[in-house]
Amino acid sequence: MGFNQYAMNVQQQNAYEAQQSQSKEGLVGSLAQLALFASDVRLKDNVKYVGKEKGHNLYEFSYKWDKDKKYIGVMAQDILDTHPKAVTVVDGYYAVDYSKLNIELKEKNWWVH
């Protein structure tokens, strides 16, 4: 099993457990906000700094396994210094829980210029 499949399985399990916990407590949340995202610079290509959001450096990038899509998000290595509790390690790579940063990973729309 490669990192991509492993990370997706971990993300789904974490999201499920968090959803179950929130349901028991009567809280409503979004699975997208609960998921951990692979944010290690070693998993990204074509990385370009694009600005800041809520004090976090943002980058445009593509994942090595999905070069047809571009995203805008953080690099886990940056977040380790400022919000270490938002970072975890999955299969030797850093992942970021964006809900702890109060920002979202965004897919860049190729059709809007």
KOLGU-4560 file (N, C-alpha, C; in nm, 3 decimals, padded with zeros to 5 digits):
<recs>
<n_xx: 00.086 n_yy: -00.118 n_zz: 00.000 ca_xx: 00.000 ca_yy: 00.000 ca_zz: 00.000 c_xx: 00.090 c_yy: 00.123 c_zz: 00.000 mol: A seq: 1 type: MET>
<n_xx: 00.071 n_yy: 00.214 n_zz: -00.095 ca_xx: 00.150 ca_yy: 00.336 ca_zz: -00.101 c_xx: 00.101 c_yy: 00.440 c_zz: -00.002 mol: A seq: 2 type: GLY>
<n_xx: 00.178 n_yy: 00.549 n_zz: 00.008 ca_xx: 00.143 ca_yy: 00.656 ca_zz: 00.103 c_xx: 00.005 c_yy: 00.713 c_zz: 00.074 mol: A seq: 3 type: PHE>
<n_xx: -00.026 n_yy: 00.734 n_zz: -00.055 ca_xx: -00.153 ca_yy: 00.796 ca_zz: -00.092 c_xx: -00.271 c_yy: 00.715 c_zz: -00.036 mol: A seq: 4 type: ASN>
<n_xx: -00.273 n_yy: 00.584 n_zz: -00.060 ca_xx: -00.382 ca_yy: 00.501 ca_zz: -00.011 c_xx: -00.382 c_yy: 00.495 c_zz: 00.141 mol: A seq: 5 type: GLN>
<n_xx: -00.264 n_yy: 00.481 n_zz: 00.201 ca_xx: -00.253 ca_yy: 00.475 ca_zz: 00.346 c_xx: -00.305 c_yy: 00.604 c_zz: 00.409 mol: A seq: 6 type: TYR>
<n_xx: -00.263 n_yy: 00.718 n_zz: 00.354 ca_xx: -00.307 ca_yy: 00.848 ca_zz: 00.407 c_xx: -00.457 c_yy: 00.863 c_zz: 00.394 mol: A seq: 7 type: ALA>
<n_xx: -00.513 n_yy: 00.819 n_zz: 00.281 ca_xx: -00.658 ca_yy: 00.829 ca_zz: 00.263 c_xx: -00.730 c_yy: 00.742 c_zz: 00.367 mol: A seq: 8 type: MET>
<n_xx: -00.678 n_yy: 00.622 n_zz: 00.392 ca_xx: -00.739 ca_yy: 00.534 ca_zz: 00.492 c_xx: -00.734 c_yy: 00.598 c_zz: 00.631 mol: A seq: 9 type: ASN>
<n_xx: -00.619 n_yy: 00.656 n_zz: 00.665 ca_xx: -00.604 ca_yy: 00.723 ca_zz: 00.795 c_xx: -00.699 c_yy: 00.842 c_zz: 00.804 mol: A seq: 10 type: VAL>
<n_xx: -00.706 n_yy: 00.920 n_zz: 00.696 ca_xx: -00.795 ca_yy: 01.036 ca_zz: 00.696 c_xx: -00.940 c_yy: 00.993 c_zz: 00.716 mol: A seq: 11 type: GLN>
<n_xx: -00.981 n_yy: 00.888 n_zz: 00.646 ca_xx: -01.119 ca_yy: 00.842 ca_zz: 00.659 c_xx: -01.147 c_yy: 00.791 c_zz: 00.801 mol: A seq: 12 type: GLN>
<n_xx: -01.054 n_yy: 00.715 n_zz: 00.857 ca_xx: -01.072 ca_yy: 00.663 ca_zz: 00.993 c_xx: -01.076 c_yy: 00.777 c_zz: 01.094 mol: A seq: 13 type: GLN>
<n_xx: -00.983 n_yy: 00.873 n_zz: 01.081 ca_xx: -00.982 ca_yy: 00.988 ca_zz: 01.174 c_xx: -01.111 c_yy: 01.068 c_zz: 01.163 mol: A seq: 14 type: ASN>
<n_xx: -01.156 n_yy: 01.090 n_zz: 01.040 ca_xx: -01.280 ca_yy: 01.165 ca_zz: 01.020 c_xx: -01.398 c_yy: 01.090 c_zz: 01.079 mol: A seq: 15 type: ALA>
<n_xx: -01.404 n_yy: 00.959 n_zz: 01.059 ca_xx: -01.513 ca_yy: 00.878 ca_zz: 01.114 c_xx: -01.514 c_yy: 00.884 c_zz: 01.266 mol: A seq: 16 type: TYR>
<n_xx: -01.396 n_yy: 00.863 n_zz: 01.327 ca_xx: -01.389 ca_yy: 00.866 ca_zz: 01.473 c_xx: -01.426 c_yy: 01.003 c_zz: 01.529 mol: A seq: 17 type: GLU>
<n_xx: -01.380 n_yy: 01.108 n_zz: 01.463 ca_xx: -01.414 ca_yy: 01.242 ca_zz: 01.509 c_xx: -01.563 c_yy: 01.269 c_zz: 01.493 mol: A seq: 18 type: ALA>
<n_xx: -01.619 n_yy: 01.222 n_zz: 01.382 ca_xx: -01.763 ca_yy: 01.242 ca_zz: 01.360 c_xx: -01.843 c_yy: 01.167 c_zz: 01.466 mol: A seq: 19 type: GLN>
<n_xx: -01.803 n_yy: 01.044 n_zz: 01.498 ca_xx: -01.873 ca_yy: 00.967 ca_zz: 01.599 c_xx: -01.865 c_yy: 01.037 c_zz: 01.735 mol: A seq: 20 type: GLN>
<n_xx: -01.748 n_yy: 01.089 n_zz: 01.766 ca_xx: -01.728 ca_yy: 01.159 ca_zz: 01.892 c_xx: -01.816 c_yy: 01.284 c_zz: 01.898 mol: A seq: 21 type: SER>
<n_xx: -01.817 n_yy: 01.359 n_zz: 01.788 ca_xx: -01.898 ca_yy: 01.480 ca_zz: 01.785 c_xx: -02.046 c_yy: 01.447 c_zz: 01.793 mol: A seq: 22 type: GLN>
<n_xx: -02.089 n_yy: 01.340 n_zz: 01.725 ca_xx: -02.229 ca_yy: 01.302 ca_zz: 01.729 c_xx: -02.271 c_yy: 01.270 c_zz: 01.871 mol: A seq: 23 type: SER>
<n_xx: -02.185 n_yy: 01.201 n_zz: 01.943 ca_xx: -02.216 ca_yy: 01.166 ca_zz: 02.081 c_xx: -02.228 c_yy: 01.290 c_zz: 02.168 mol: A seq: 24 type: LYS>
<n_xx: -02.154 n_yy: 01.391 n_zz: 02.136 ca_xx: -02.157 ca_yy: 01.515 ca_zz: 02.213 c_xx: -02.260 c_yy: 01.614 c_zz: 02.159 mol: A seq: 25 type: GLU>
<n_xx: -02.329 n_yy: 01.575 n_zz: 02.053 ca_xx: -02.430 ca_yy: 01.661 ca_zz: 01.996 c_xx: -02.374 c_yy: 01.774 c_zz: 01.911 mol: A seq: 26 type: GLY>
<n_xx: -02.249 n_yy: 01.764 n_zz: 01.869 ca_xx: -02.188 ca_yy: 01.869 ca_zz: 01.788 c_xx: -02.199 c_yy: 01.833 c_zz: 01.641 mol: A seq: 27 type: LEU>
<n_xx: -02.210 n_yy: 01.935 n_zz: 01.557 ca_xx: -02.216 ca_yy: 01.913 ca_zz: 01.413 c_xx: -02.087 c_yy: 01.964 c_zz: 01.354 mol: A seq: 28 type: VAL>
<n_xx: -02.026 n_yy: 01.884 n_zz: 01.268 ca_xx: -01.901 ca_yy: 01.925 ca_zz: 01.205 c_xx: -01.891 c_yy: 01.873 c_zz: 01.064 mol: A seq: 29 type: GLY>
<n_xx: -01.799 n_yy: 01.927 n_zz: 00.992 ca_xx: -01.777 ca_yy: 01.888 ca_zz: 00.854 c_xx: -01.661 c_yy: 01.788 c_zz: 00.848 mol: A seq: 30 type: SER>
<n_xx: -01.681 n_yy: 01.679 n_zz: 00.775 ca_xx: -01.574 ca_yy: 01.581 ca_zz: 00.759 c_xx: -01.451 c_yy: 01.644 c_zz: 00.695 mol: A seq: 31 type: LEU>
<n_xx: -01.473 n_yy: 01.736 n_zz: 00.605 ca_xx: -01.360 ca_yy: 01.801 ca_zz: 00.538 c_xx: -01.274 c_yy: 01.876 c_zz: 00.638 mol: A seq: 32 type: ALA>
<n_xx: -01.334 n_yy: 01.936 n_zz: 00.739 ca_xx: -01.258 ca_yy: 02.010 ca_zz: 00.839 c_xx: -01.185 c_yy: 01.917 c_zz: 00.934 mol: A seq: 33 type: GLN>
<n_xx: -01.230 n_yy: 01.794 n_zz: 00.945 ca_xx: -01.170 ca_yy: 01.701 ca_zz: 01.040 c_xx: -01.054 c_yy: 01.623 c_zz: 00.979 mol: A seq: 34 type: LEU>
<n_xx: -01.050 n_yy: 01.615 n_zz: 00.847 ca_xx: -00.950 ca_yy: 01.531 ca_zz: 00.782 c_xx: -00.811 c_yy: 01.591 c_zz: 00.792 mol: A seq: 35 type: ALA>
<n_xx: -00.714 n_yy: 01.503 n_zz: 00.800 ca_xx: -00.574 ca_yy: 01.545 ca_zz: 00.794 c_xx: -00.531 c_yy: 01.542 c_zz: 00.648 mol: A seq: 36 type: LEU>
<n_xx: -00.454 n_yy: 01.640 n_zz: 00.608 ca_xx: -00.408 ca_yy: 01.646 ca_zz: 00.470 c_xx: -00.257 c_yy: 01.635 c_zz: 00.464 mol: A seq: 37 type: PHE>
<n_xx: -00.211 n_yy: 01.555 n_zz: 00.369 ca_xx: -00.068 ca_yy: 01.540 ca_zz: 00.346 c_xx: -00.012 c_yy: 01.676 c_zz: 00.311 mol: A seq: 38 type: ALA>
<n_xx: 00.072 n_yy: 01.729 n_zz: 00.395 ca_xx: 00.120 ca_yy: 01.866 ca_zz: 00.378 c_xx: 00.272 c_yy: 01.874 c_zz: 00.381 mol: A seq: 39 type: SER>
<n_xx: 00.337 n_yy: 01.761 n_zz: 00.372 ca_xx: 00.483 ca_yy: 01.756 ca_zz: 00.374 c_xx: 00.536 c_yy: 01.805 c_zz: 00.240 mol: A seq: 40 type: ASP>
<n_xx: 00.632 n_yy: 01.895 n_zz: 00.244 ca_xx: 00.689 ca_yy: 01.950 ca_zz: 00.121 c_xx: 00.748 c_yy: 01.840 c_zz: 00.033 mol: A seq: 41 type: VAL>
<n_xx: 00.789 n_yy: 01.728 n_zz: 00.092 ca_xx: 00.847 ca_yy: 01.617 ca_zz: 00.014 c_xx: 00.745 c_yy: 01.547 c_zz: -00.073 mol: A seq: 42 type: ARG>
<n_xx: 00.615 n_yy: 01.573 n_zz: -00.051 ca_xx: 00.508 ca_yy: 01.510 ca_zz: -00.129 c_xx: 00.452 c_yy: 01.603 c_zz: -00.237 mol: A seq: 43 type: LEU>
<n_xx: 00.515 n_yy: 01.719 n_zz: -00.254 ca_xx: 00.461 ca_yy: 01.821 ca_zz: -00.343 c_xx: 00.560 c_yy: 01.860 c_zz: -00.452 mol: A seq: 44 type: LYS>
<n_xx: 00.505 n_yy: 01.902 n_zz: -00.565 ca_xx: 00.584 ca_yy: 01.953 ca_zz: -00.677 c_xx: 00.535 c_yy: 02.092 c_zz: -00.713 mol: A seq: 45 type: ASP>
<n_xx: 00.618 n_yy: 02.164 n_zz: -00.787 ca_xx: 00.581 ca_yy: 02.297 ca_zz: -00.839 c_xx: 00.534 c_yy: 02.390 c_zz: -00.728 mol: A seq: 46 type: ASN>
<n_xx: 00.606 n_yy: 02.393 n_zz: -00.619 ca_xx: 00.570 ca_yy: 02.473 ca_zz: -00.502 c_xx: 00.606 c_yy: 02.619 c_zz: -00.528 mol: A seq: 47 type: VAL>
<n_xx: 00.506 n_yy: 02.707 n_zz: -00.506 ca_xx: 00.526 ca_yy: 02.850 ca_zz: -00.528 c_xx: 00.455 c_yy: 02.928 c_zz: -00.416 mol: A seq: 48 type: LYS>
<n_xx: 00.527 n_yy: 03.014 n_zz: -00.347 ca_xx: 00.468 ca_yy: 03.098 ca_zz: -00.242 c_xx: 00.367 c_yy: 03.193 c_zz: -00.305 mol: A seq: 49 type: TYR>
<n_xx: 00.246 n_yy: 03.204 n_zz: -00.245 ca_xx: 00.142 ca_yy: 03.292 ca_zz: -00.301 c_xx: 00.090 c_yy: 03.395 c_zz: -00.202 mol: A seq: 50 type: VAL>
<n_xx: 00.131 n_yy: 03.389 n_zz: -00.075 ca_xx: 00.084 ca_yy: 03.490 ca_zz: 00.021 c_xx: 00.061 c_yy: 03.431 c_zz: 00.158 mol: A seq: 51 type: GLY>
<n_xx: -00.020 n_yy: 03.503 n_zz: 00.236 ca_xx: -00.049 ca_yy: 03.461 ca_zz: 00.374 c_xx: -00.200 c_yy: 03.462 c_zz: 00.397 mol: A seq: 52 type: LYS>
<n_xx: -00.242 n_yy: 03.376 n_zz: 00.489 ca_xx: -00.380 ca_yy: 03.377 ca_zz: 00.538 c_xx: -00.375 c_yy: 03.349 c_zz: 00.687 mol: A seq: 53 type: GLU>
<n_xx: -00.430 n_yy: 03.440 n_zz: 00.764 ca_xx: -00.433 ca_yy: 03.427 ca_zz: 00.911 c_xx: -00.294 c_yy: 03.398 c_zz: 00.967 mol: A seq: 54 type: LYS>
<n_xx: -00.194 n_yy: 03.463 n_zz: 00.908 ca_xx: -00.057 ca_yy: 03.450 ca_zz: 00.956 c_xx: 00.019 c_yy: 03.329 c_zz: 00.905 mol: A seq: 55 type: GLY>
<n_xx: -00.042 n_yy: 03.246 n_zz: 00.823 ca_xx: 00.022 ca_yy: 03.126 ca_zz: 00.771 c_xx: 00.067 c_yy: 03.148 c_zz: 00.627 mol: A seq: 56 type: HIS>
<n_xx: 00.190 n_yy: 03.106 n_zz: 00.595 ca_xx: 00.237 ca_yy: 03.112 ca_zz: 00.458 c_xx: 00.155 c_yy: 03.015 c_zz: 00.372 mol: A seq: 57 type: ASN>
<n_xx: 00.109 n_yy: 03.064 n_zz: 00.257 ca_xx: 00.034 ca_yy: 02.980 ca_zz: 00.164 c_xx: 00.115 c_yy: 02.957 c_zz: 00.038 mol: A seq: 58 type: LEU>
<n_xx: 00.100 n_yy: 02.837 n_zz: -00.016 ca_xx: 00.172 ca_yy: 02.798 ca_zz: -00.136 c_xx: 00.076 c_yy: 02.735 c_zz: -00.237 mol: A seq: 59 type: TYR>
<n_xx: 00.105 n_yy: 02.756 n_zz: -00.364 ca_xx: 00.039 ca_yy: 02.683 ca_zz: -00.470 c_xx: 00.128 c_yy: 02.562 c_zz: -00.498 mol: A seq: 60 type: GLU>
<n_xx: 00.068 n_yy: 02.445 n_zz: -00.521 ca_xx: 00.146 ca_yy: 02.325 ca_zz: -00.544 c_xx: 00.059 c_yy: 02.218 c_zz: -00.607 mol: A seq: 61 type: PHE>
<n_xx: 00.123 n_yy: 02.113 n_zz: -00.654 ca_xx: 00.052 ca_yy: 01.991 ca_zz: -00.695 c_xx: 00.112 c_yy: 01.877 c_zz: -00.615 mol: A seq: 62 type: SER>
<n_xx: 00.030 n_yy: 01.774 n_zz: -00.589 ca_xx: 00.082 ca_yy: 01.656 ca_zz: -00.522 c_xx: 00.156 c_yy: 01.570 c_zz: -00.625 mol: A seq: 63 type: TYR>
<n_xx: 00.260 n_yy: 01.502 n_zz: -00.583 ca_xx: 00.339 ca_yy: 01.419 ca_zz: -00.673 c_xx: 00.254 c_yy: 01.312 c_zz: -00.741 mol: A seq: 64 type: LYS>
<n_xx: 00.149 n_yy: 01.265 n_zz: -00.675 ca_xx: 00.064 ca_yy: 01.159 ca_zz: -00.731 c_xx: -00.055 c_yy: 01.216 c_zz: -00.808 mol: A seq: 65 type: TRP>
<n_xx: -00.070 n_yy: 01.348 n_zz: -00.813 ca_xx: -00.185 ca_yy: 01.410 ca_zz: -00.881 c_xx: -00.140 c_yy: 01.541 c_zz: -00.945 mol: A seq: 66 type: ASP>
<n_xx: -00.055 n_yy: 01.532 n_zz: -01.046 ca_xx: 00.005 ca_yy: 01.651 ca_zz: -01.107 c_xx: -00.093 c_yy: 01.730 c_zz: -01.192 mol: A seq: 67 type: LYS>
<n_xx: -00.212 n_yy: 01.677 n_zz: -01.216 ca_xx: -00.311 ca_yy: 01.748 ca_zz: -01.299 c_xx: -00.389 c_yy: 01.852 c_zz: -01.220 mol: A seq: 68 type: ASP>
<n_xx: -00.380 n_yy: 01.851 n_zz: -01.089 ca_xx: -00.453 ca_yy: 01.947 ca_zz: -01.007 c_xx: -00.356 c_yy: 02.032 c_zz: -00.929 mol: A seq: 69 type: LYS>
<n_xx: -00.395 n_yy: 02.157 n_zz: -00.905 ca_xx: -00.317 ca_yy: 02.246 ca_zz: -00.821 c_xx: -00.398 c_yy: 02.280 c_zz: -00.697 mol: A seq: 70 type: LYS>
<n_xx: -00.327 n_yy: 02.300 n_zz: -00.588 ca_xx: -00.389 ca_yy: 02.332 ca_zz: -00.460 c_xx: -00.321 c_yy: 02.455 c_zz: -00.400 mol: A seq: 71 type: TYR>
<n_xx: -00.389 n_yy: 02.515 n_zz: -00.307 ca_xx: -00.331 ca_yy: 02.624 ca_zz: -00.228 c_xx: -00.346 c_yy: 02.585 c_zz: -00.082 mol: A seq: 72 type: ILE>
<n_xx: -00.232 n_yy: 02.579 n_zz: -00.013 ca_xx: -00.234 ca_yy: 02.538 ca_zz: 00.126 c_xx: -00.099 c_yy: 02.565 c_zz: 00.191 mol: A seq: 73 type: GLY>
<n_xx: -00.080 n_yy: 02.504 n_zz: 00.307 ca_xx: 00.041 ca_yy: 02.526 ca_zz: 00.387 c_xx: 00.141 c_yy: 02.414 c_zz: 00.366 mol: A seq: 74 type: VAL>
<n_xx: 00.261 n_yy: 02.437 n_zz: 00.413 ca_xx: 00.364 ca_yy: 02.334 ca_zz: 00.420 c_xx: 00.376 c_yy: 02.294 c_zz: 00.567 mol: A seq: 75 type: MET>
<n_xx: 00.369 n_yy: 02.168 n_zz: 00.594 ca_xx: 00.375 ca_yy: 02.119 ca_zz: 00.732 c_xx: 00.502 c_yy: 02.165 c_zz: 00.803 mol: A seq: 76 type: ALA>
<n_xx: 00.611 n_yy: 02.172 n_zz: 00.729 ca_xx: 00.737 ca_yy: 02.214 ca_zz: 00.791 c_xx: 00.727 c_yy: 02.355 c_zz: 00.846 mol: A seq: 77 type: GLN>
<n_xx: 00.651 n_yy: 02.445 n_zz: 00.782 ca_xx: 00.627 ca_yy: 02.580 ca_zz: 00.835 c_xx: 00.542 c_yy: 02.573 c_zz: 00.962 mol: A seq: 78 type: ASP>
<n_xx: 00.440 n_yy: 02.490 n_zz: 00.960 ca_xx: 00.343 ca_yy: 02.482 ca_zz: 01.069 c_xx: 00.406 c_yy: 02.420 c_zz: 01.194 mol: A seq: 79 type: ILE>
<n_xx: 00.505 n_yy: 02.334 n_zz: 01.176 ca_xx: 00.574 ca_yy: 02.274 ca_zz: 01.291 c_xx: 00.627 c_yy: 02.380 c_zz: 01.386 mol: A seq: 80 type: LEU>
<n_xx: 00.674 n_yy: 02.492 n_zz: 01.330 ca_xx: 00.730 ca_yy: 02.599 ca_zz: 01.414 c_xx: 00.623 c_yy: 02.680 c_zz: 01.486 mol: A seq: 81 type: ASP>
<n_xx: 00.508 n_yy: 02.698 n_zz: 01.423 ca_xx: 00.408 ca_yy: 02.788 ca_zz: 01.478 c_xx: 00.291 c_yy: 02.718 c_zz: 01.548 mol: A seq: 82 type: THR>
<n_xx: 00.249 n_yy: 02.601 n_zz: 01.497 ca_xx: 00.134 ca_yy: 02.527 ca_zz: 01.550 c_xx: 00.164 c_yy: 02.377 c_zz: 01.550 mol: A seq: 83 type: HIS>
<n_xx: 00.258 n_yy: 02.333 n_zz: 01.630 ca_xx: 00.299 ca_yy: 02.192 ca_zz: 01.626 c_xx: 00.186 c_yy: 02.093 c_zz: 01.656 mol: A seq: 84 type: PRO>
<n_xx: 00.085 n_yy: 02.135 n_zz: 01.732 ca_xx: -00.026 ca_yy: 02.045 ca_zz: 01.763 c_xx: -00.116 c_yy: 02.019 c_zz: 01.643 mol: A seq: 85 type: LYS>
<n_xx: -00.100 n_yy: 02.097 n_zz: 01.536 ca_xx: -00.178 ca_yy: 02.077 ca_zz: 01.414 c_xx: -00.110 c_yy: 01.980 c_zz: 01.319 mol: A seq: 86 type: ALA>
<n_xx: 00.009 n_yy: 01.934 n_zz: 01.355 ca_xx: 00.087 ca_yy: 01.848 ca_zz: 01.266 c_xx: 00.100 c_yy: 01.709 c_zz: 01.327 mol: A seq: 87 type: VAL>
<n_xx: 00.084 n_yy: 01.608 n_zz: 01.244 ca_xx: 00.105 ca_yy: 01.470 ca_zz: 01.285 c_xx: 00.190 c_yy: 01.402 c_zz: 01.178 mol: A seq: 88 type: THR>
<n_xx: 00.239 n_yy: 01.284 n_zz: 01.209 ca_xx: 00.320 ca_yy: 01.208 ca_zz: 01.114 c_xx: 00.242 c_yy: 01.085 c_zz: 01.070 mol: A seq: 89 type: VAL>
<n_xx: 00.233 n_yy: 01.067 n_zz: 00.938 ca_xx: 00.167 ca_yy: 00.951 ca_zz: 00.879 c_xx: 00.268 c_yy: 00.884 c_zz: 00.787 mol: A seq: 90 type: VAL>
<n_xx: 00.304 n_yy: 00.762 n_zz: 00.818 ca_xx: 00.397 ca_yy: 00.685 ca_zz: 00.735 c_xx: 00.526 c_yy: 00.761 c_zz: 00.706 mol: A seq: 91 type: ASP>
<n_xx: 00.574 n_yy: 00.837 n_zz: 00.806 ca_xx: 00.699 ca_yy: 00.909 ca_zz: 00.792 c_xx: 00.687 c_yy: 01.047 c_zz: 00.728 mol: A seq: 92 type: GLY>
<n_xx: 00.567 n_yy: 01.087 n_zz: 00.692 ca_xx: 00.544 ca_yy: 01.218 ca_zz: 00.630 c_xx: 00.453 c_yy: 01.302 c_zz: 00.719 mol: A seq: 93 type: TYR>
<n_xx: 00.471 n_yy: 01.433 n_zz: 00.713 ca_xx: 00.389 ca_yy: 01.524 ca_zz: 00.791 c_xx: 00.252 c_yy: 01.545 c_zz: 00.727 mol: A seq: 94 type: TYR>
<n_xx: 00.152 n_yy: 01.555 n_zz: 00.812 ca_xx: 00.016 ca_yy: 01.588 ca_zz: 00.770 c_xx: -00.035 c_yy: 01.698 c_zz: 00.862 mol: A seq: 95 type: ALA>
<n_xx: -00.121 n_yy: 01.784 n_zz: 00.809 ca_xx: -00.173 ca_yy: 01.898 ca_zz: 00.884 c_xx: -00.324 c_yy: 01.885 c_zz: 00.901 mol: A seq: 96 type: VAL>
<n_xx: -00.370 n_yy: 01.912 n_zz: 01.021 ca_xx: -00.513 ca_yy: 01.921 ca_zz: 01.049 c_xx: -00.551 c_yy: 02.067 c_zz: 01.031 mol: A seq: 97 type: ASP>
<n_xx: -00.605 n_yy: 02.100 n_zz: 00.915 ca_xx: -00.637 ca_yy: 02.239 ca_zz: 00.881 c_xx: -00.739 c_yy: 02.300 c_zz: 00.977 mol: A seq: 98 type: TYR>
<n_xx: -00.824 n_yy: 02.218 n_zz: 01.037 ca_xx: -00.924 ca_yy: 02.274 ca_zz: 01.130 c_xx: -00.856 c_yy: 02.340 c_zz: 01.250 mol: A seq: 99 type: SER>
<n_xx: -00.736 n_yy: 02.296 n_zz: 01.285 ca_xx: -00.663 ca_yy: 02.356 ca_zz: 01.397 c_xx: -00.597 c_yy: 02.487 c_zz: 01.357 mol: A seq: 100 type: LYS>
<n_xx: -00.591 n_yy: 02.515 n_zz: 01.227 ca_xx: -00.533 ca_yy: 02.641 ca_zz: 01.178 c_xx: -00.640 c_yy: 02.743 c_zz: 01.143 mol: A seq: 101 type: LEU>
<n_xx: -00.765 n_yy: 02.696 n_zz: 01.140 ca_xx: -00.878 ca_yy: 02.781 ca_zz: 01.103 c_xx: -00.866 c_yy: 02.833 c_zz: 00.959 mol: A seq: 102 type: ASN>
<n_xx: -00.810 n_yy: 02.750 n_zz: 00.872 ca_xx: -00.805 ca_yy: 02.778 ca_zz: 00.728 c_xx: -00.837 c_yy: 02.648 c_zz: 00.655 mol: A seq: 103 type: ILE>
<n_xx: -00.850 n_yy: 02.656 n_zz: 00.522 ca_xx: -00.883 ca_yy: 02.538 ca_zz: 00.443 c_xx: -00.780 c_yy: 02.515 c_zz: 00.334 mol: A seq: 104 type: GLU>
<n_xx: -00.758 n_yy: 02.389 n_zz: 00.302 ca_xx: -00.684 ca_yy: 02.353 ca_zz: 00.182 c_xx: -00.778 c_yy: 02.376 c_zz: 00.066 mol: A seq: 105 type: LEU>
<n_xx: -00.731 n_yy: 02.447 n_zz: -00.037 ca_xx: -00.818 ca_yy: 02.481 ca_zz: -00.149 c_xx: -00.763 c_yy: 02.423 c_zz: -00.279 mol: A seq: 106 type: LYS>
<n_xx: -00.853 n_yy: 02.369 n_zz: -00.359 ca_xx: -00.814 ca_yy: 02.327 ca_zz: -00.493 c_xx: -00.822 c_yy: 02.450 c_zz: -00.583 mol: A seq: 107 type: GLU>
<n_xx: -00.714 n_yy: 02.474 n_zz: -00.656 ca_xx: -00.711 ca_yy: 02.590 ca_zz: -00.745 c_xx: -00.792 c_yy: 02.558 c_zz: -00.869 mol: A seq: 108 type: LYS>
<n_xx: -00.881 n_yy: 02.649 n_zz: -00.905 ca_xx: -00.965 ca_yy: 02.631 ca_zz: -01.023 c_xx: -00.885 c_yy: 02.667 c_zz: -01.147 mol: A seq: 109 type: ASN>
<n_xx: -00.863 n_yy: 02.570 n_zz: -01.231 ca_xx: -00.783 ca_yy: 02.591 ca_zz: -01.353 c_xx: -00.853 c_yy: 02.683 c_zz: -01.453 mol: A seq: 110 type: TRP>
<n_xx: -00.984 n_yy: 02.695 n_zz: -01.445 ca_xx: -01.058 ca_yy: 02.767 ca_zz: -01.549 c_xx: -01.078 c_yy: 02.913 c_zz: -01.518 mol: A seq: 111 type: TRP>
<n_xx: -01.046 n_yy: 02.957 n_zz: -01.399 ca_xx: -01.060 ca_yy: 03.098 ca_zz: -01.362 c_xx: -00.924 c_yy: 03.163 c_zz: -01.367 mol: A seq: 112 type: VAL>
<n_xx: -00.915 n_yy: 03.272 n_zz: -01.439 ca_xx: -00.786 ca_yy: 03.343 ca_zz: -01.450 c_xx: -00.800 c_yy: 03.483 c_zz: -01.398 mol: A seq: 113 type: HIS>
</recs>
